[in-house]
Amino acid sequence: MTTQTIAPYNGAVLMGGIAATVLAGAAVLWALMTEGHAAFNSSSDGISWGLPVAAYVFLAIGSTGLTMVAALALVFGLKGFYPVAKRCVWLAIAMLIGGFASLALELGHPFRLLWAIPLSGQFSSPLVWMGIFYLVALVAMALKFQRLHNGDWDSPGSKKVGQAAMVGEMLAIFTMGLAFGMMFMRPFWYNGLAPVNFLIAAAVAGVGLAILVSYLAYGFRQEAMPEALRSLLSGAMPGLFATTLGVLLIVTAARAITGLWTNADGAEVFHWTTGSPWFHLALWGGVVLPLILMLSPSLRGQANMQLAAAALAVLGVAIDRYQYVIGGQVVPLFKGEWVPEFIPYVPSFTEWLVALLGLSLAAAIYAWGEKALNLSDSPSP
């Protein structure tokens, strides 16, 4: 079994994650107890889903993407991906928990879900099924990680648990896409291929995160890595990364061009989105530049180029998901002379703290696993 890891920065990530979680959590709880939902710059007659929902979406699709990377080895038998599998499963668990925390604080009364979902009968809503599928995926991933931690990588039972986790994540992200794509009154979201958009973004985020945490675990030094991991990062991983980025570029360009071309009422939001500097940062800095780096034979194997590409791509996905969530709501549903062309929205300080709490909680859980659970473990050749 492989146990070699040095993780020199893990302590800082762990302590920083815990400190940020505690401080942000205390401030958010105080704001919610004293101000309630008025602490958020979102409302039922304007932007209903703000930054905390966008943070949940990013963390959830990151979890799905990491599960996809781990499934290459644990479900599909591509053993070259074993060196990152256990770490990806644990980080997927951590990010999903962080996403749940961000969403729960945005809901206001999250514990009502315990009886509202089973008793309400609203099973025609994709939001209900999204929650159910992500809960199933979380349980299955926890069981799979337990198997891996006990050295059971390839038994039939272990593979079935891994398949359940992957299927749960796929169904969850499919229904998440439907939750947006089925809204006819929101032209920016309404699209039968919305689940595909989410799936591709998840794949890019998953590969990028897998690269980032692999380097983080070994002090950002390829020479400190086991041979199997170095081989993966110099061979299959850059190729997989380039493929996912290429598909994301095609999907992003097709969606933007279609939205700019159409004259449907409400589609003017595509001009608002593509005119934003954040759109171009996510496109050119988060997709095109990483794709160029991963396609270059002389650059794709270099540690600093891989790290730059991964960091830019993950940041690009985060920006894109924020623009996606907010952009679908900036066009008023019922226009009149008293309604502005686009609804203005700037996240409140409390909303930023909720997003920070979700991210820092995920980072703290991951760093604790790096310290205590030997995430570098993989089967012996």
HUDA-V459198 format. One record per backbone hydrogen bond with DSSP energy under -0.5 kcal/mol. CO is the residue of the C=O (numbers start at 1). NH is the residue of the N-H. E is the energy in kcal/mol with one decimal. If there is no record, write none. Layout:
{{CO & NH & E} {CO & NH & E}}
//
This chain:
{{7 & 10 & -1.1} {9 & 13 & -1.9} {10 & 14 & -2.8} {11 & 15 & -2.7} {12 & 16 & -2.6} {13 & 17 & -2.6} {14 & 18 & -2.5} {15 & 19 & -2.6} {16 & 20 & -2.6} {17 & 21 & -2.2} {18 & 22 & -2.6} {19 & 23 & -2.6} {20 & 24 & -2.5} {21 & 25 & -2.4} {22 & 26 & -2.4} {23 & 27 & -2.2} {24 & 28 & -2.6} {25 & 29 & -2.6} {26 & 30 & -2.1} {27 & 31 & -2.2} {28 & 32 & -2.7} {29 & 33 & -2.2} {30 & 34 & -2.0} {31 & 35 & -2.9} {31 & 36 & -1.0} {35 & 38 & -1.1} {36 & 39 & -1.8} {37 & 40 & -1.9} {39 & 350 & -0.5} {43 & 46 & -1.1} {46 & 48 & -1.0} {47 & 43 & -1.4} {48 & 50 & -0.7} {50 & 53 & -0.7} {50 & 54 & -1.9} {51 & 55 & -2.8} {52 & 56 & -2.1} {53 & 57 & -2.6} {54 & 58 & -2.4} {55 & 59 & -2.6} {56 & 60 & -2.8} {57 & 61 & -2.6} {58 & 62 & -2.1} {59 & 63 & -1.9} {60 & 64 & -2.1} {61 & 65 & -2.7} {62 & 66 & -2.3} {63 & 67 & -2.1} {64 & 68 & -2.0} {65 & 69 & -2.0} {66 & 70 & -2.5} {67 & 71 & -2.2} {68 & 72 & -0.9} {69 & 72 & -0.8} {69 & 73 & -0.5} {70 & 73 & -1.1} {70 & 74 & -2.6} {71 & 75 & -2.1} {71 & 76 & -2.6} {72 & 78 & -3.3} {73 & 77 & -0.6} {77 & 79 & -1.5} {78 & 81 & -2.2} {79 & 82 & -1.8} {81 & 84 & -1.2} {81 & 85 & -0.8} {82 & 85 & -1.0} {82 & 86 & -0.7} {84 & 88 & -2.3} {85 & 89 & -2.3} {86 & 90 & -2.1} {87 & 91 & -2.4} {88 & 92 & -2.4} {89 & 93 & -2.0} {90 & 94 & -2.4} {91 & 95 & -2.7} {92 & 96 & -1.9} {93 & 97 & -2.2} {94 & 98 & -2.3} {95 & 99 & -2.4} {96 & 100 & -2.5} {97 & 101 & -2.2} {98 & 102 & -2.0} {99 & 103 & -2.4} {100 & 104 & -2.9} {101 & 105 & -2.0} {102 & 106 & -1.1} {103 & 107 & -1.8} {104 & 108 & -1.1} {107 & 109 & -0.5} {109 & 112 & -1.5} {110 & 113 & -1.8} {111 & 114 & -1.2} {112 & 115 & -1.0} {112 & 116 & -3.1} {113 & 117 & -1.5} {115 & 119 & -1.5} {116 & 120 & -2.0} {117 & 121 & -0.8} {121 & 123 & -1.5} {122 & 125 & -1.4} {125 & 128 & -0.5} {125 & 129 & -1.4} {126 & 130 & -2.6} {127 & 131 & -1.8} {128 & 132 & -2.0} {129 & 133 & -3.0} {130 & 134 & -2.4} {131 & 135 & -1.9} {132 & 136 & -2.4} {133 & 137 & -2.6} {134 & 138 & -2.4} {135 & 139 & -2.2} {136 & 140 & -2.6} {137 & 141 & -2.7} {138 & 142 & -2.2} {139 & 143 & -2.2} {140 & 144 & -2.4} {141 & 145 & -2.8} {142 & 146 & -2.0} {143 & 147 & -1.9} {144 & 148 & -2.6} {145 & 149 & -2.9} {146 & 150 & -1.4} {147 & 152 & -2.8} {148 & 151 & -1.7} {151 & 153 & -1.1} {155 & 159 & -2.5} {156 & 160 & -2.1} {157 & 161 & -1.9} {158 & 162 & -2.1} {159 & 163 & -2.4} {160 & 164 & -2.2} {161 & 165 & -2.1} {162 & 166 & -2.2} {163 & 167 & -2.8} {164 & 168 & -2.5} {165 & 169 & -2.3} {166 & 170 & -2.5} {167 & 171 & -2.7} {168 & 172 & -2.1} {169 & 173 & -2.5} {170 & 174 & -1.9} {171 & 175 & -2.3} {172 & 176 & -2.1} {173 & 177 & -2.2} {174 & 178 & -1.9} {175 & 179 & -2.2} {176 & 180 & -1.0} {177 & 180 & -0.5} {177 & 181 & -3.5} {178 & 182 & -2.2} {180 & 183 & -1.6} {181 & 191 & -1.2} {182 & 184 & -1.3} {183 & 186 & -1.7} {185 & 187 & -0.6} {186 & 189 & -1.5} {186 & 190 & -2.7} {191 & 194 & -1.6} {193 & 197 & -2.0} {194 & 198 & -2.1} {195 & 199 & -2.2} {196 & 200 & -2.5} {197 & 201 & -2.1} {198 & 202 & -2.2} {199 & 203 & -2.0} {200 & 204 & -2.1} {201 & 205 & -2.4} {202 & 206 & -2.9} {203 & 207 & -2.3} {204 & 208 & -2.4} {205 & 209 & -2.7} {206 & 210 & -2.2} {207 & 211 & -2.1} {208 & 212 & -2.3} {209 & 213 & -2.6} {210 & 214 & -1.4} {211 & 215 & -1.9} {212 & 216 & -2.4} {213 & 217 & -2.0} {214 & 218 & -0.6} {215 & 218 & -0.8} {215 & 220 & -3.6} {216 & 9 & -0.5} {216 & 219 & -1.4} {217 & 6 & -1.0} {217 & 7 & -3.4} {218 & 221 & -1.2} {221 & 224 & -0.9} {222 & 225 & -1.7} {226 & 230 & -2.3} {227 & 231 & -2.5} {228 & 232 & -1.8} {229 & 233 & -2.5} {230 & 234 & -1.5} {231 & 235 & -0.8} {232 & 235 & -0.6} {232 & 237 & -2.4} {235 & 239 & -1.1} {236 & 240 & -2.6} {237 & 241 & -2.8} {238 & 242 & -2.6} {239 & 243 & -2.0} {240 & 244 & -2.4} {241 & 245 & -2.4} {242 & 246 & -2.4} {243 & 247 & -2.1} {244 & 248 & -2.3} {245 & 249 & -2.3} {246 & 250 & -1.9} {247 & 251 & -2.5} {248 & 252 & -2.8} {249 & 253 & -2.5} {250 & 254 & -2.6} {251 & 255 & -2.3} {252 & 256 & -2.3} {253 & 257 & -2.7} {254 & 258 & -2.3} {255 & 259 & -2.3} {256 & 260 & -2.3} {257 & 261 & -1.8} {258 & 262 & -2.0} {264 & 267 & -2.2} {266 & 269 & -1.3} {267 & 270 & -2.1} {268 & 271 & -0.8} {268 & 272 & -1.5} {269 & 273 & -2.6} {270 & 274 & -2.7} {271 & 275 & -1.3} {273 & 276 & -1.6} {276 & 279 & -0.6} {276 & 280 & -1.3} {277 & 281 & -2.1} {278 & 282 & -2.4} {279 & 283 & -2.4} {280 & 284 & -2.5} {280 & 285 & -0.9} {281 & 285 & -1.0} {281 & 286 & -1.0} {283 & 287 & -1.2} {283 & 288 & -2.6} {284 & 289 & -2.4} {287 & 291 & -2.1} {288 & 292 & -2.4} {289 & 293 & -2.3} {290 & 294 & -2.3} {291 & 295 & -1.4} {292 & 296 & -1.1} {295 & 297 & -0.6} {296 & 299 & -1.0} {296 & 300 & -2.6} {299 & 302 & -1.7} {302 & 306 & -2.4} {303 & 307 & -2.5} {304 & 308 & -2.2} {305 & 309 & -2.6} {306 & 310 & -2.7} {307 & 311 & -2.7} {308 & 312 & -2.5} {309 & 313 & -2.3} {310 & 314 & -2.4} {311 & 315 & -2.3} {312 & 316 & -2.5} {313 & 317 & -2.3} {314 & 318 & -2.1} {315 & 319 & -2.5} {316 & 320 & -2.7} {317 & 321 & -2.6} {318 & 322 & -1.8} {319 & 323 & -2.6} {320 & 324 & -2.2} {321 & 325 & -2.6} {322 & 326 & -2.6} {323 & 327 & -2.5} {324 & 328 & -1.3} {326 & 329 & -2.0} {326 & 330 & -0.7} {327 & 330 & -0.6} {330 & 332 & -0.6} {330 & 343 & -3.1} {333 & 335 & -0.6} {336 & 339 & -1.7} {342 & 344 & -0.5} {348 & 352 & -2.1} {349 & 353 & -1.9} {350 & 354 & -2.2} {351 & 355 & -2.2} {352 & 356 & -2.5} {353 & 357 & -2.6} {354 & 358 & -2.2} {355 & 359 & -2.2} {356 & 360 & -3.1} {357 & 361 & -2.5} {358 & 362 & -1.8} {359 & 363 & -2.3} {360 & 364 & -2.6} {361 & 365 & -2.4} {362 & 366 & -2.4} {363 & 367 & -2.7} {364 & 368 & -2.3} {365 & 369 & -2.0} {366 & 370 & -2.2} {367 & 371 & -1.6} {368 & 372 & -2.4} {369 & 373 & -2.6} {374 & 377 & -1.7} {375 & 87 & -0.6} {378 & 2 & -1.6}}
//
